[in-house]
Amino acid sequence: MKLLSTDIKNKVLESMMRILNRERAQIINENKKDLEAFQQDDQALYDRLVVNEQKVDGMIQAIKEVRAQEDPVCQDISNLELDSGLKIINRTAPFGTILIIYESRPDVTIEAAVLAFKANNKILLKGGKEAYHSNVFLEQCWHEALVANGLSKDWIQLLHLKREATQEYLRNPPEKIDLIVPRGGERLIKFVKDHATCAVLISGRGNNFLYVHDDADWEKAVKVIINAKTDKISGCNALDKVLINRHIDDYPRKLQSLQQALLKHQVDIVTDQAISNIMSGTKSIESEAIWYEEFLAMKLLIAEVEDLDTAVRMINQYSGGHSAAIMTESHNAAMKFMEQVDCAAVYHNASTRFTDGGQMGVGAELAISTDKLHHRGPLGLKQLVTNKYYVFGDGHVRGTDARL
């Protein structure tokens, strides 16, 4: 793949910022077509679909931040010279062609493309049909920015494929694809894994847990739970499950105070048998399947646990490996939890809503990876490269019996 100079890549991004600002009214108008056609009873999906002035500002800001970051391509990871005189440099390199498949969220059409492009990758965008008009127009904006700077439109392409055609595309891609990132729910991820023939990096479901230890500051815990659950229900970093240590002082009163706080925010509470005996009027767990669910709704499951070890075991069994938090005033308890919980991000006395590229200092993100290879957590600019070894010799051969 041709390596573009940092200067030309940044010029494309400068052009794109100007175009988005110029076309903001049209972007919002195209989005209105998608909103009017939206026929699903899914508030989280609808929230992701909306593009307003603030969202356009966010798109421009994402590009601005990526433009300001150092070019991640051709950066030396290591540089060695062996006793033999052989010089070996391990250097960052583009993946090549990245395919991202995502539902709703037209802003992904901006964030994914700007990250992939700045990292010198070609990107194929497969957005959901619910964002068709928004994505088509945003692709036109990208193409204008590319052409204005003498580059091919092929660097950023929107795939106009229906489900069956997407299956065939994944099985027999018409061009070499180096990496696929499915960004969405479990059904989308399974769909991609079942049909893809190349590397797939999983941007997993949320299903995030918070454990309240027996020494937790209760007011602090309630504050964090409310924020993590209600701040943005459509976020993959929203809270789904709360595990509460049954040895907390003044246990019944504190549980009832949490219930009242959640009801004020119109959160639908599901409880196990022990909690339901204290939180009257809540729904009961009907099957184990609910423990694996990512709710993406004003819904929270609350259950009682005996101790920290039980909480860790349950989180590792049921969570999506995205984010988990502990509320405790004990540093030792916090460290044990954070070291043993198998999630991409672990928190001590903080909301899971911070699992986000911008909040974690990465900037714009392609996704939140719950895979362990090649990266875990927010996929920012620096994570959209692989590596390559450059080996320099002077007629070097290996082996004592080497022959000319």
C-alpha positions in Angstrom: 0.0 0.0 0.0 1.3 3.5 -0.9 2.4 5.5 2.1 1.0 9.0 2.1 2.9 11.9 3.7 1.6 13.3 6.9 1.2 16.6 5.2 -1.2 15.3 2.6 -3.2 13.3 5.1 -3.6 16.4 7.3 -4.7 18.5 4.3 -7.5 16.0 3.6 -8.6 16.3 7.2 -8.5 20.2 7.1 -10.7 20.0 4.0 -13.1 17.6 5.6 -13.5 19.9 8.7 -14.4 22.8 6.3 -16.8 20.7 4.3 -18.6 19.4 7.4 -19.0 22.9 8.8 -20.3 24.2 5.4 -22.7 21.3 4.9 -24.0 21.0 8.5 -27.5 22.0 7.6 -27.6 19.4 4.8 -26.1 16.7 7.1 -28.9 17.3 9.6 -31.5 17.3 6.9 -30.3 14.0 5.5 -30.4 12.6 9.1 -34.0 13.7 9.5 -34.9 11.4 6.6 -33.4 8.5 8.5 -35.2 9.5 11.7 -38.5 9.8 9.9 -38.0 6.3 8.4 -37.0 4.7 11.7 -39.6 2.2 12.7 -38.0 0.2 15.5 -39.0 0.3 19.1 -35.4 0.7 20.3 -34.7 4.0 22.1 -31.0 3.3 22.4 -30.7 2.7 18.6 -32.7 5.8 17.9 -30.5 7.9 20.2 -27.4 6.7 18.4 -29.0 7.7 15.1 -29.7 11.3 15.8 -27.4 14.0 14.3 -27.9 17.5 15.5 -25.7 20.6 15.7 -23.8 19.2 18.7 -23.1 16.0 16.9 -21.8 17.8 13.9 -19.6 19.9 16.2 -18.4 16.6 17.7 -17.5 15.2 14.2 -15.4 18.3 13.4 -13.7 18.1 16.8 -12.9 14.4 16.3 -11.2 15.2 13.0 -9.3 18.2 14.6 -8.0 16.0 17.4 -6.8 13.3 15.1 -5.2 15.8 12.8 -3.2 17.1 15.8 -1.9 13.7 16.8 1.4 12.4 15.6 1.4 10.2 12.5 1.5 6.6 13.8 3.0 5.1 10.7 6.7 4.4 10.2 7.5 4.9 13.9 10.4 2.9 15.3 9.4 0.4 18.0 12.9 -1.0 18.4 16.3 -0.5 16.7 19.0 -3.1 17.1 22.4 -3.8 15.5 23.6 -7.4 16.1 27.2 -8.5 16.6 27.1 -9.8 13.0 26.5 -6.2 11.7 22.9 -7.0 10.8 20.7 -4.0 11.5 17.1 -4.8 12.5 14.4 -2.1 12.9 10.9 -2.9 14.0 8.6 -0.2 12.7 4.9 0.5 12.7 3.0 -0.1 9.4 -0.6 0.3 8.2 -2.9 -2.7 8.4 -3.9 -2.2 4.8 -7.7 -2.4 4.3 -10.0 -2.2 7.3 -13.7 -3.1 7.1 -15.9 -1.7 9.9 -19.5 -2.9 10.2 -21.7 -0.8 12.5 -25.3 -0.1 13.4 -26.8 3.4 13.4 -24.4 6.1 14.6 -23.5 8.3 11.6 -20.7 9.8 13.6 -18.9 6.5 13.3 -18.7 7.2 9.5 -16.5 10.2 10.5 -14.6 8.8 13.4 -13.7 5.4 11.9 -12.7 6.9 8.6 -10.5 9.7 10.1 -8.6 7.3 12.3 -8.1 4.7 9.6 -7.1 7.3 7.0 -4.6 9.1 9.3 -3.0 5.6 10.0 -2.7 5.2 6.2 -5.3 2.5 5.9 -8.0 2.2 3.3 -11.4 1.8 5.1 -14.6 0.2 4.0 -17.7 1.4 5.9 -20.7 -0.8 6.3 -23.3 1.2 8.1 -26.8 0.1 9.1 -29.7 0.7 6.8 -31.3 2.9 9.5 -28.6 5.6 8.8 -28.6 5.2 5.0 -29.2 8.9 4.0 -26.8 10.3 6.6 -24.0 7.9 5.7 -24.3 8.4 2.0 -24.0 12.2 2.3 -21.1 11.9 4.7 -19.3 9.7 2.2 -19.8 12.4 -0.4 -18.1 14.8 2.0 -15.2 12.5 2.4 -14.8 12.0 -1.3 -14.9 15.8 -1.9 -12.0 16.2 0.6 -10.0 13.4 -1.0 -10.4 14.6 -4.5 -9.7 18.2 -3.6 -6.2 17.0 -2.4 -5.5 14.8 -5.4 -6.3 11.4 -3.8 -8.6 8.6 -5.0 -12.1 8.1 -3.5 -11.1 4.5 -2.9 -9.4 5.4 0.4 -12.8 5.8 2.1 -15.8 3.8 0.7 -19.3 3.1 2.0 -20.5 -0.4 1.2 -24.1 -0.4 -0.1 -24.9 -4.0 0.7 -28.0 -5.8 2.2 -27.6 -8.6 4.7 -27.4 -11.4 2.1 -24.9 -9.5 0.0 -22.8 -8.7 3.1 -22.6 -12.4 3.9 -21.3 -13.2 0.5 -18.9 -10.2 0.7 -17.4 -11.5 3.9 -17.1 -15.1 2.6 -15.6 -14.0 -0.8 -14.4 -10.4 -0.6 -13.6 -8.9 -4.0 -10.4 -7.4 -2.6 -8.0 -8.3 0.2 -9.3 -7.3 3.6 -6.8 -7.2 6.4 -9.0 -6.6 9.4 -12.8 -6.5 10.2 -14.2 -4.6 13.2 -17.8 -5.4 14.0 -19.2 -2.6 16.2 -22.5 -3.4 17.6 -24.5 -6.0 19.5 -24.0 -9.7 19.9 -26.0 -10.7 16.8 -23.8 -8.4 14.6 -20.6 -9.8 16.1 -21.8 -13.4 15.6 -22.8 -12.6 12.1 -19.3 -11.3 11.2 -17.4 -14.1 13.0 -19.6 -16.7 11.3 -18.9 -15.4 7.8 -15.5 -13.6 7.8 -12.4 -15.2 6.4 -9.9 -12.7 7.8 -8.9 -11.3 11.2 -11.8 -10.0 13.2 -11.3 -7.6 16.1 -14.2 -7.7 18.5 -15.8 -4.6 19.7 -17.7 -6.4 22.4 -21.0 -5.9 24.1 -21.1 -4.0 27.3 -22.9 -5.8 30.1 -20.9 -3.9 32.6 -20.8 -4.7 36.3 -20.3 -2.6 39.5 -19.5 -4.2 42.9 -20.2 -2.4 46.1 -17.8 -3.6 48.8 -18.7 -3.8 52.5 -16.6 -0.7 53.3 -17.8 1.5 50.4 -18.8 5.1 50.9 -22.5 4.7 50.3 -23.3 8.2 49.0 -20.4 7.9 46.6 -21.6 4.5 45.4 -25.1 5.7 44.7 -23.8 8.7 42.8 -21.6 6.5 40.6 -24.4 3.9 40.0 -26.8 6.6 38.9 -24.3 8.2 36.6 -23.2 4.9 35.1 -26.7 3.7 34.5 -28.6 6.9 33.4 -26.0 9.2 31.8 -26.3 7.5 28.4 -28.2 4.3 28.1 -27.2 3.7 24.5 -23.5 3.7 25.4 -21.6 0.4 25.5 -20.0 1.7 28.7 -23.4 2.0 30.5 -24.0 0.0 33.7 -26.1 -3.2 33.6 -25.5 -5.1 36.8 -24.8 -4.1 40.4 -23.5 -6.6 43.0 -23.8 -5.5 46.6 -21.9 -7.0 49.6 -24.5 -8.2 52.1 -22.3 -7.2 55.1 -22.7 -3.4 54.5 -23.7 -1.6 57.6 -27.3 -0.5 57.8 -27.9 -2.7 54.8 -31.7 -2.5 54.3 -31.9 1.3 54.7 -29.1 1.8 52.2 -30.7 -0.6 49.6 -34.0 1.3 49.9 -32.3 4.6 49.4 -30.7 3.3 46.2 -34.0 2.0 45.1 -35.6 5.5 45.6 -32.7 7.2 43.7 -33.1 4.8 40.8 -36.9 5.2 40.7 -36.5 9.0 40.5 -34.6 8.4 37.2 -37.3 5.9 36.1 -34.9 2.9 36.1 -36.6 -0.5 35.8 -35.1 -2.6 38.6 -34.6 -6.4 38.5 -33.5 -8.2 41.6 -32.5 -11.5 43.0 -34.4 -13.1 45.8 -32.3 -11.6 48.6 -32.6 -8.0 47.3 -36.3 -8.3 46.4 -37.0 -9.0 50.1 -35.8 -5.5 50.8 -36.6 -3.6 47.6 -40.3 -4.2 47.4 -42.1 -3.9 44.0 -39.1 -4.9 41.9 -39.1 -7.5 39.2 -37.5 -10.8 39.9 -34.8 -12.6 37.9 -36.6 -15.2 35.7 -33.7 -17.0 34.2 -29.9 -17.1 34.2 -29.9 -15.7 30.6 -30.5 -12.2 31.9 -27.0 -12.2 33.5 -25.5 -12.2 30.0 -27.7 -9.4 28.6 -26.5 -5.9 27.7 -29.7 -3.9 28.4 -29.2 -0.6 26.5 -32.2 0.6 28.4 -33.2 2.2 31.7 -32.9 -1.2 33.4 -30.6 -2.4 36.1 -30.1 -5.8 37.8 -29.2 -5.7 41.5 -28.0 -8.8 43.3 -26.5 -9.7 46.7 -23.1 -11.3 47.1 -21.2 -12.7 50.1 -17.8 -11.2 49.4 -15.3 -9.7 46.8 -14.3 -13.2 45.6 -17.9 -14.0 44.7 -18.3 -10.7 42.9 -15.1 -11.3 40.8 -16.2 -14.8 39.9 -19.6 -13.6 38.8 -18.2 -10.8 36.7 -15.7 -13.0 35.0 -18.5 -15.5 34.2 -21.2 -13.2 32.9 -19.8 -9.8 31.8 -18.9 -8.9 28.2 -15.3 -8.1 29.2 -15.8 -4.4 28.6 -15.8 -2.5 31.9 -16.2 -3.3 35.6 -16.0 -1.1 38.7 -15.6 -1.5 42.5 -16.7 0.9 45.1 -14.5 0.6 48.2 -12.4 2.7 50.5 -9.8 -0.1 50.7 -6.9 0.2 48.3 -6.0 -3.5 48.8 -9.6 -4.6 48.0 -9.6 -2.3 44.9 -6.3 -3.7 43.6 -7.4 -7.3 44.1 -10.6 -6.6 42.2 -8.9 -4.7 39.4 -6.1 -7.3 39.0 -8.5 -10.3 39.0 -11.5 -9.0 36.9 -11.0 -9.9 33.3 -12.2 -6.7 31.5 -10.7 -4.2 29.2 -11.2 -1.4 31.7 -11.5 -1.7 35.5 -12.5 1.1 37.8 -12.1 2.1 41.5 -14.7 4.5 42.7 -15.5 5.8 39.3 -18.3 5.4 36.7 -17.9 2.9 33.8 -19.0 5.8 31.5 -15.3 6.8 31.2 -14.5 3.9 28.9 -14.3 6.1 25.9 -11.4 7.2 23.7 -11.9 10.8 24.4 -12.2 10.4 28.1 -9.2 8.1 28.3 -6.9 10.5 26.4 -6.9 8.4 23.2 -9.0 10.9 21.3 -11.4 9.6 18.6 -11.9 5.9 18.7 -12.8 3.3 16.1 -14.3 1.0 18.8 -13.8 -0.4 22.3 -12.0 -3.7 21.8 -12.7 -6.5 24.2 -10.2 -8.8 22.4 -6.8 -9.3 23.8 -5.0 -9.3 20.5 -3.8 -7.1 19.2 -5.2 -4.4 21.5 -7.7 -4.1 24.3 -9.8 -1.0 25.2 -10.3 2.1 23.0 -9.0 1.7 19.5 -7.5 5.1 18.8 -5.0 6.3 16.1 -2.0 4.5 17.6 -3.8 1.2 17.7 -4.7 1.2 14.0 -1.2 0.1 12.9 0.6 -3.2 12.9 4.3 -3.6 12.7 7.0 -4.7 10.2 10.6 -5.7 10.6 13.2 -3.9 8.4 16.4 -5.9 8.2 19.5 -4.3 6.7 22.6 -6.4 5.7 25.7 -6.4 3.6 25.6 -9.8 1.9 24.8 -11.5 5.2 24.0 -15.2 5.0 23.1 -17.6 7.8 24.7 -21.0 8.6 28.2 -22.3 8.6 27.8 -24.1 5.3 26.4 -21.2 3.4 27.4 -21.3 -0.3 27.4 -18.6 -3.0 
